Amino acid sequence: MNSTGTEAKKSSHRGYAPHATRRMEALAGLPLASFWARGAAFWIDLAVTLIAYIPIMILIKWLVAHGDPRAHIDVKWDFHEPSNVIFTLLYFGLALYWGNGQTLGKRLLRIRVVSLVHERITFWQALERALGYGASMLEGSFGFWQYFTNPNHCCVHDRIAETIVVKE
């Protein structure tokens, strides 16, 4: 590359910059997690979310009722309930971020989400990936089944967040 090309490459704000090639090269050859390990981790995390949600929401509703023991506290798990969606997003997003690519389910199955663009999962990537689960569930969960058609076994939520899932 001549000096003009080198200058253009350094000044990525003015033109196209290759997409994280050094990071992707550093990840080359890592063993990818199986579909079944990823699926099992997802269901474990969903169960953890449900198990944590119920007592936390009971406590919140009891506090809102000012500790009245006669207050009727109704807690339900239904994705039409905004608190369910928010709680699930917070669990999947924060657990992935704080665990640097591992939620409880992923840790148990010895798999990790790895960023294709950063050394560590960023908060935004973790949130994008959590939101991306919704996109993966659309149209009969077609986004999850894309694991089998993508050469790097990426589902829709992986591509949205620019991540892959590897074996530990």
VEXRO-556375 format. One record per atom (N, C-alpha, C, O): atom name; x negated, y, z negated; residue number from 1. Coordinates in steps of 0.001 Angstrom, whole numbers. Each point is the difference from the previous one (the first is absolute). Layout:
BEGIN
  site        X        Y        Z  pos
    CA        X        Y        Z  NUM
...
//
This chain:
BEGIN
  site        X        Y        Z  pos
     N     -856    -1173        0    1
    CA      856     1173        0    1
     C     -900     1235        0    1
     O    -1000       33     -718    1
     N     1326      934     1476    2
    CA     -830     1207       45    2
     C      304      906    -1190    2
     O      905     -280     -786    2
     N    -1655     1352      660    3
    CA      172      873    -1165    3
     C     1378      648      -27    3
     O      531      264    -1079    3
     N       58       -3     2241    4
    CA     1342      592       32    4
     C     1026     -983     -546    4
     O      895      379     -755    4
     N    -1031    -1644     1141    5
    CA      919    -1028     -493    5
     C     -137     -211    -1491    5
     O      992     -217     -695    5
     N    -2213      279      202    6
    CA     -247     -149    -1426    6
     C      638     1146     -773    6
     O      603     -214    -1051    6
     N     -734     1416     1566    7
    CA      614     1165     -655    7
     C     1517     -146      -35    7
     O      624      299    -1018    7
     N      -29     -751     2105    8
    CA     1456     -154       45    8
     C      447    -1056     -999    8
     O     1044      157     -631    8
     N    -1814    -1233      475    9
    CA      364    -1061     -922    9
     C      -63      487    -1451    9
     O      863     -344     -807    9
     N    -1882     1145      475   10
    CA     -134      535    -1357   10
     C     1139      944     -333   10
     O      438       61    -1149   10
     N       43      666     2124   11
    CA     1058      970     -208   11
     C     1349     -653      297   11
     O      653      342      985   11
     N     -232    -1290    -1846   12
    CA     1210     -777      255   12
     C     1284      830     -123   12
     O     1064     -462      412   12
     N    -1140     1651     -958   13
    CA     1195      828     -134   13
     C      452      559     1342   13
     O     1145      431      139   13
     N    -2019     -436      831   14
    CA      326      574     1303   14
     C      452    -1037     1014   14
     O      642      346      991   14
     N     -960    -1585    -1217   15
    CA      337    -1039      963   15
     C      248    -1321     -697   15
     O      -44     -105    -1225   15
     N      301     -877     2026   16
    CA      282    -1331     -528   16
     C    -1218     -574     -710   16
     O    -1113       46      524   16
     N     1325     -578    -1702   17
    CA    -1057     -671     -745   17
     C      346    -1488      -52   17
     O     1135     -357     -317   17
     N    -2088     -507      621   18
    CA      275    -1433      -81   18
     C      538     -350    -1384   18
     O     -436      562    -1005   18
     N     1358    -1466      963   19
    CA      740     -312    -1215   19
     C     -772     -938     -925   19
     O       71    -1219      156   19
     N     -790     1765    -1097   20
    CA     -620     -736    -1095   20
     C     -801    -1212      454   20
     O       57    -1047     -645   20
     N     -783     1161     1712   21
    CA     -712    -1159      532   21
     C    -1009     -577     -992   21
     O     -122    -1221     -100   21
     N     -598     2059     -631   22
    CA     -968     -515     -966   22
     C      689     -831    -1081   22
     O     -484    -1069     -372   22
     N     1588     1554     -117   23
    CA      730     -739    -1039   23
     C      529    -1313      554   23
     O     -113    -1040     -649   23
     N      683     1080     1836   24
    CA      526    -1225      593   24
     C    -1113    -1004      254   24
     O      189    -1199     -207   24
     N    -1341     1671      651   25
    CA    -1143     -894      214   25
     C     -467     -606    -1315   25
     O     -420    -1157      -32   25
     N      486     1918    -1049   26
    CA     -398     -503    -1311   26
     C      932    -1110     -478   26
     O     -408     -862     -778   26
     N     1659      880     1242   27
    CA      979    -1006     -408   27
     C        6    -1222      918   27
     O      625    -1013     -314   27
     N    -1314     1110     1439   28
    CA        9    -1084      991   28
     C     -399    -1324     -640   28
     O     -985      -83     -734   28
     N     1757     -932     1021   29
    CA     -307    -1346     -468   29
     C      596     -369    -1342   29
     O      -79    -1161     -401   29
     N      681     2121     -315   30
    CA      621     -352    -1281   30
     C     1158     -969      247   30
     O      763      184      948   30
     N     -624    -1206    -1781   31
    CA     1104     -948      198   31
     C     1348      651     -332   31
     O      160      603    -1061   31
     N      787     -729     1963   32
    CA     1320      597     -196   32
     C      880     -916     -852   32
     O     -127    -1224       43   32
     N     1010     1835     -807   33
    CA      916     -746     -858   33
     C     1050     -704      843   33
     O      387      489     1062   33
     N       68    -1632    -1538   34
    CA     1021     -761      722   34
     C     1371      652     -164   34
     O      232      773     -930   34
     N      656    -1098     1839   35
    CA     1376      501      -57   35
     C      658     -441    -1300   35
     O      712      778     -634   35
     N     -950    -2024      238   36
    CA      658     -553    -1187   36
     C     -522      653    -1273   36
     O      777      251     -921   36
     N    -2071       30      849   37
    CA     -552      686    -1176   37
     C      569     1408      -91   37
     O      367      462    -1080   37
     N     -297      221     2226   38
    CA      552     1353        8   38
     C     1472      -12     -403   38
     O      439      837     -788   38
     N      314    -1781     1326   39
    CA     1425      -94     -326   39
     C      231     -321    -1463   39
     O      865      598     -640   39
     N    -1635    -1542      101   40
    CA      140     -361    -1410   40
     C     -345     1188     -897   40
     O      681      246     -995   40
     N    -1733      485     1346   41
    CA     -378     1179     -786   41
     C     1112     1039       19   41
     O      295      612    -1026   41
     N      323     -409     2182   42
    CA     1101      961      119   42
     C     1157     -399     -918   42
     O      548      846     -706   42
     N     -175    -2128      712   43
    CA     1124     -446     -826   43
     C     -329       53    -1488   43
     O      870      300     -817   43
     N    -2113     -588      461   44
    CA     -415      143    -1403   44
     C      129     1459     -420   44
     O      526      299    -1072   44
     N    -1008      607     1918   45
    CA       82     1430     -317   45
     C     1444      485      -66   45
     O      336      843     -831   45
     N      509    -1366     1694   46
    CA     1419      376      -48   46
     C      634     -490    -1302   46
     O      815      705     -595   46
     N    -1185    -1914      148   47
    CA      504     -524    -1277   47
     C     -508      852    -1167   47
     O      759      294     -923   47
     N    -2027      102      955   48
    CA     -558      868    -1044   48
     C      763     1320      -31   48
     O      313      523    -1070   48
     N      -20        3     2241   49
    CA      750     1256       88   49
     C     1359     -143     -672   49
     O      408      860     -781   49
     N      280    -1936     1083   50
    CA     1335     -231     -569   50
     C      -83     -204    -1511   50
     O      797      563     -752   50
     N    -1755    -1363      315   51
    CA     -153     -268    -1435   51
     C     -339     1280     -761   51
     O      485      194    -1115   51
     N    -1300      672     1687   52
    CA     -361     1258     -661   52
     C     1129     1020       78   52
     O      207      775     -933   52
     N      520     -777     2044   53
    CA     1036     1002      238   53
     C     1112      -58    -1050   53
     O      411     1034     -527   53
     N       67    -2215      228   54
    CA     1171     -139     -879   54
     C     -244      601    -1385   54
     O      785      854     -413   54
     N    -1824    -1248     -329   55
    CA     -176      610    -1331   55
     C     -333     1492       58   55
     O      418      765     -869   55
     N    -1158     -360     1877   56
    CA     -342     1423      116   56
     C     1255      827      263   56
     O      181     1055     -607   56
     N      683    -1519     1501   57
    CA     1232      744      285   57
     C      963      -21    -1182   57
     O      698      984     -244   57
     N     -652    -2089     -490   58
    CA      840      -47    -1203   58
     C     -486     1048     -998   58
     O      802      725     -588   58
     N    -2127     -650      400   59
    CA     -570      993     -919   59
     C      307     1414      470   59
     O      408      839     -803   59
     N     -596     -559     2091   60
    CA      265     1337      530   60
     C     1463      373     -178   60
     O      306     1113     -428   60
     N      607    -2035      754   61
    CA     1433      306     -141   61
     C      397      146    -1469   61
     O      878      799     -326   61
     N    -1511    -1558     -553   62
    CA      272      121    -1428   62
     C     -482     1359     -512   62
     O      684      646     -793   62
     N    -1875     -213     1252   63
    CA     -511     1311     -408   63
     C      872     1129      531   63
     O      228      994     -690   63
     N      262    -1152     1925   64
    CA      894     1013      573   64
     C     1304       66     -803   64
     O      596     1068     -139   64
     N     -161    -2209     -385   65
    CA     1213      -40     -823   65
     C     -297      410    -1442   65
     O      844     -164     -881   65
     N    -2042      696      644   66
    CA     -443      491    -1312   66
     C       17    -1094    -1064   66
     O      301      263    -1164   66
     N     -623    -1477     1564   67
    CA     -118    -1095     -956   67
     C     1310     -482     -566   67
     O        7     -697    -1015   67
     N     1093     1039     1628   68
    CA     1311     -422     -487   68
     C      153    -1508      206   68
     O        9     -466     1139   68
     N      111     -309    -2237   69
    CA      105    -1459      144   69
     C     1303     -438      676   69
     O       94    -1135      467   69
     N      903     2008     -408   70
    CA     1285     -348      635   70
     C       13      326     1488   70
     O      956     -339      697   70
     N    -2004      990     -205   71
    CA      -47      403     1412   71
     C      -12    -1236      893   71
     O     -698     -977     -272   71
     N     1482     1041     1339   72
    CA       18    -1087      983   72
     C    -1169      218      974   72
     O      -66     1002      712   72
     N     -837    -1962     -711   73
    CA    -1176      105      868   73
     C      123    -1048     1091   73
     O      -20    -1203     -258   73
     N      147     1692     1484   74
    CA      171     -879     1156   74
     C    -1252       94      875   74
     O     -308     1058      548   74
     N     -403    -2172     -426   75
    CA    -1197      -48      829   75
     C      227    -1063     1068   75
     O      352    -1142     -295   75
     N     -564     1548     1537   76
    CA      155     -980     1081   76
     C    -1156      145      985   76
     O     -608     1062      126   76
     N      331    -2145      554   77
    CA    -1057      -22     1013   77
     C      678      -33     1353   77
     O      587    -1004      404   77
     N     -684     2131      285   78
    CA      670      145     1286   78
     C     -730     1103      746   78
     O     -100     1121     -498   78
     N     -413    -1424     1689   79
    CA     -797     1000      709   79
     C      814     1187      496   79
     O     -532      876      681   79
     N     1819     -843    -1018   80
    CA      782     1208      257   80
     C      -90      948    -1186   80
     O      444     1147       63   80
     N    -1025    -1647    -1137   81
    CA     -208      785    -1224   81
     C    -1346      717      141   81
     O    -1027     -672       90   81
     N      993     2002      -67   82
    CA    -1272      717      195   82
     C    -1088     -380     -999   82
     O    -1175      -59      363   82
     N     1548     -200    -1617   83
    CA    -1015     -342    -1000   83
     C     -709    -1305      353   83
     O    -1183     -156     -301   83
     N     1886     -780      934   84
    CA     -636    -1260      415   84
     C    -1071      249     1054   84
     O    -1101     -544      -80   84
     N     1427     1358     1052   85
    CA     -936      297     1087   85
     C    -1209      752     -546   85
     O    -1139     -337      325   85
     N     1379     1351    -1151   86
    CA    -1093      792     -558   86
     C     -902     -868     -869   86
     O    -1224       70      111   86
     N     1817     -882     -969   87
    CA     -775     -864     -886   87
     C     -854     -979      808   87
     O    -1170     -210     -318   87
     N     1751     -388     1359   88
    CA     -725     -956      845   88
     C    -1161      684      725   88
     O    -1104     -540       62   88
     N     1360     1731      484   89
    CA    -1067      747      675   89
     C    -1117      348     -977   89
     O    -1180     -113      332   89
     N     1552      531    -1526   90
    CA    -1010      342     -999   90
     C     -830    -1222     -395   90
     O    -1223       84     -117   90
     N     1898    -1221      -86   91
    CA     -756    -1198     -375   91
     C     -967     -394     1111   91
     O    -1201     -125     -238   91
     N     1717      -69     1443   92
    CA     -852     -461     1091   92
     C    -1090     1025      337   92
     O    -1136     -380      284   92
     N     1470     1658     -313   93
    CA     -983     1032      323   93
     C    -1044      176    -1076   93
     O    -1196      -44      287   93
     N     1626      242    -1528   94
    CA     -946      252    -1087   94
     C     -823    -1236     -355   94
     O    -1196      112     -266   94
     N     1821    -1285      258   95
    CA     -749    -1222     -321   95
     C    -1084     -248     1042   95
     O    -1113     -397     -343   95
     N     1434      629     1611   96
    CA     -980     -197     1064   96
     C    -1138     1013     -121   96
     O    -1169     -344      169   96
     N     1522     1594     -462   97
    CA    -1014     1052     -140   97
     C     -885     -247    -1221   97
     O    -1225      -20      110   97
     N     1853     -168    -1280   98
    CA     -771     -196    -1230   98
     C     -796    -1305       32   98
     O    -1072      -91     -597   98
     N     1596     -912     1292   99
    CA     -699    -1282       96   99
     C     -981      -58     1158   99
     O     -541    -1065      296   99
     N      303     2192      363  100
    CA     -875       86     1164  100
     C      290    -1117     1003  100
     O     -893     -747      399  100
     N     2142      657      -11  101
    CA      398     -965     1022  101
     C      630    -1259     -548  101
     O      348     -901      764  101
     N     -196      822    -2065  102
    CA      611    -1188     -586  102
     C     1135      372     -948  102
     O     -180      776     -939  102
     N     1340    -1342     1205  103
    CA     1105       32     -946  103
     C     -146    -1266     -844  103
     O     -932     -773      220  103
     N     1812      549    -1163  104
    CA      -70    -1213     -818  104
     C      103    -1249      885  104
     O     -770     -947     -159  104
     N     1724      957     1086  105
    CA      170    -1156      885  105
     C    -1223     -258      864  105
     O     -408    -1150      166  105
     N     -171     2186      377  106
    CA    -1191     -158      839  106
     C    -1188     -480     -834  106
     O     -803     -804      471  106
     N      690     1288    -1694  107
    CA    -1087     -437     -884  107
     C      142    -1498     -307  107
     O     -983     -740       33  107
     N     2202      305     -328  108
    CA      229    -1418     -304  108
     C     -314     -894     1198  108
     O     -480    -1121     -172  108
     N      744     1604     1371  109
    CA     -250     -790     1202  109
     C    -1364      279      624  109
     O     -317     -517     1071  109
     N     -482     1329    -1739  110
    CA    -1378      299      413  110
     C      -88      566     1414  110
     O     -797     -438      829  110
     N     1651     1429     -593  111
    CA      -56      745     1251  111
     C      -58     1481     -330  111
     O      353      409    -1106  111
     N     -796      393     2058  112
    CA     -153     1436     -237  112
     C      328      764     1272  112
     O     -339     -429     1103  112
     N     1001     1561    -1270  113
    CA      247      932     1101  113
     C    -1239      877      119  113
     O     -488      544     -991  113
     N      -15     -413     2217  114
    CA    -1214      762      248  114
     C      310     1077     1037  114
     O      662     -263     1004  114
     N    -1139     1454    -1255  115
    CA      181     1112      924  115
     C     -914     -162     1207  115
     O    -1157     -400     -129  115
     N     1690      713     1294  116
    CA     -810        0     1214  116
     C     -745     1312      183  116
     O     -881       96      855  116
     N     1221      921    -1649  117
    CA     -589     1324      197  117
     C     -732      550    -1217  117
     O     -763      958      132  117
     N      969    -1527    -1294  118
    CA     -632      492    -1222  118
     C     -626    -1166     -761  118
     O      399    -1151      175  118
     N    -1361     1451    -1004  119
    CA     -634    -1028     -828  119
     C      984     -549    -1033  119
     O      -87    -1165     -388  119
     N     1003     1991      -46  120
    CA      970     -362    -1032  120
     C     1380      388      494  120
     O      146      970      744  120
     N      867    -1719    -1151  121
    CA     1381      336      344  121
     C      318     1364     -609  121
     O     -213      212    -1194  121
     N      715      699     1998  122
    CA      386     1315     -516  122
     C     1425      -60     -520  122
     O      754     -917      328  122
     N     -393     1891    -1133  123
    CA     1369       61     -506  123
     C      992       75     1158  123
     O     1040     -659      -16  123
     N    -1374     1473     1021  124
    CA      906      160     1137  124
     C      153    -1311      757  124
     O     1111     -347      403  124
     N    -2197     -386     -201  125
    CA       86    -1288      687  125
     C      859     -981     -793  125
     O      805     -734      574  125
     N     -976      724    -1880  126
    CA      792     -902     -840  126
     C     1483      342      108  126
     O      842     -894       90  126
     N     -528     2171     -100  127
    CA     1387      425      136  127
     C      544     -318     1393  127
     O     1127     -477      129  127
     N    -1919      737      912  128
    CA      411     -332     1367  128
     C      282    -1492      138  128
     O      967     -402      647  128
     N    -1806     -399    -1251  129
    CA      175    -1447       95  129
     C     1269     -427     -735  129
     O      738     -859      482  129
     N     -482     1454    -1643  130
    CA     1226     -311     -739  130
     C     1230      401      811  130
     O      965     -759       88  130
     N    -1000     1948      500  131
    CA     1114      437      848  131
     C      105     -864     1258  131
     O     1094     -230      516  131
     N    -2234     -240      -34  132
    CA      -37     -830     1201  132
     C      689    -1342     -171  132
     O      421     -607      985  132
     N     -298      130    -2227  133
    CA      740    -1246     -223  133
     C     1435      134      508  133
     O      573     -953      528  133
     N       -4     2140     -692  134
    CA     1349      235      513  134
     C       43     -151     1508  134
     O      930     -596      543  134
     N    -1941     1138      140  135
    CA      -67     -134     1458  135
     C     -193    -1462      396  135
     O      557     -448     1002  135
     N    -1335     -290    -1773  136
    CA     -229    -1413      307  136
     C     1273     -825     -168  136
     O      170    -1022      666  136
     N      723     1460    -1552  137
    CA     1238     -745     -240  137
     C     1068      253     1054  137
     O      967     -754      105  137
     N    -1141     1806      668  138
    CA     1003      308     1019  138
     C      109    -1124     1022  138
     O     -946     -756      220  138
     N     2096      662      385  139
    CA      267     -950     1079  139
     C     -378    -1424     -375  139
     O     -772     -656      698  139
     N     1321      193    -1796  140
    CA     -216    -1379     -409  140
     C    -1415     -294     -459  140
     O     -501    -1105      207  140
     N     -141     2065     -821  141
    CA    -1375     -133     -501  141
     C    -1017     -243     1107  141
     O    -1030     -639     -216  141
     N     1333     1157     1404  142
    CA     -886     -188     1151  142
     C    -1395      543     -263  142
     O     -981     -540      510  142
     N      881     1602    -1300  143
    CA    -1295      593     -294  143
     C     -932     -929     -756  143
     O    -1218       87      153  143
     N     1782     -990     -981  144
    CA     -825     -983     -695  144
     C     -469    -1092      959  144
     O    -1137     -465      -77  144
     N     2021       68      969  145
    CA     -320    -1080      938  145
     C    -1031      433     1036  145
     O     -567     -849      688  145
     N      312     2139     -563  146
    CA    -1028      458      932  146
     C    -1396     -446     -441  146
     O     -966      134      751  146
     N      870     -657    -1957  147
    CA    -1247     -611     -476  147
     C     -506    -1011     1030  147
     O    -1201     -103      250  147
     N     2142     -644      344  148
    CA     -365    -1077      911  148
     C     -348      485     1405  148
     O     -590     -750      778  148
     N      945     1983     -443  149
    CA     -281      499     1353  149
     C    -1153      991       44  149
     O     -540      268     1074  149
     N      156      277    -2213  150
    CA    -1096      971      -39  150
     C    -1330     -732     -155  150
     O     -107     -900     -832  150
     N     -904     1266     1613  151
    CA    -1283     -713      -80  151
     C     -665       63    -1377  151
     O     -744     -912     -359  151
     N      992     1958     -409  152
    CA     -551      109    -1353  152
     C     1034     -294    -1072  152
     O     -177      364    -1162  152
     N     1252    -1022     1557  153
    CA     1079     -393     -917  153
     C      559     1178     -786  153
     O      261     -109    -1198  153
     N      -82     1224     1876  154
    CA      566     1197     -625  154
     C     1511       15      177  154
     O      517     -262     1086  154
     N      171      569    -2159  155
    CA     1437      230       47  155
     C      222     1489      241  155
     O     -953      776       46  155
     N     2210     -385      107  156
    CA      299     1411      263  156
     C     -545      893    -1112  156
     O     -600     1039      277  156
     N      803    -1435    -1529  157
    CA     -466      840    -1105  157
     C    -1528      107      -31  157
     O     -532     1007     -467  157
     N     -177    -2020      953  158
    CA    -1464       89      104  158
     C     -401     1039     1033  158
     O     -902      805     -230  158
     N     1578     -830     1367  159
    CA     -365      936     1063  159
     C      366     1429     -384  159
     O     -728      935      333  159
     N     1835     -756    -1023  160
    CA      395     1348     -455  160
     C    -1060      572     -927  160
     O     -377     1165      130  160
     N     -106    -1974    -1063  161
    CA     -945      475    -1021  161
     C    -1471     -193      411  161
     O     -900      387     -746  161
     N      656     -965     1894  162
    CA    -1363     -264      473  162
     C     -763     -882     -994  162
     O    -1047      370     -531  162
     N     1625    -1554      309  163
    CA     -592     -954     -931  163
     C       -1    -1401      598  163
     O      696     -276      977  163
     N    -1483     -595    -1576  164
    CA       66    -1428      253  164
     C       23     -691    -1361  164
     O     -311      616    -1020  164
     N      678    -1895     1008  165
    CA       22     -747    -1249  165
     C    -1003    -1145      138  165
     O       81     -812      921  165
     N    -1030      768    -1861  166
    CA    -1078     -988       65  166
     C       36     -916    -1211  166
     O      602      315    -1027  166
     N    -1265    -1463     1176  167
    CA     -189     -910    -1127  167
     C    -1091      576     -881  167
     O     -964      583      497  167
     N     1109     -742    -1788  168
    CA    -1033      467     -933  168
     C    -1136     -989      -32  168
     O     -975      203     -724  168
//
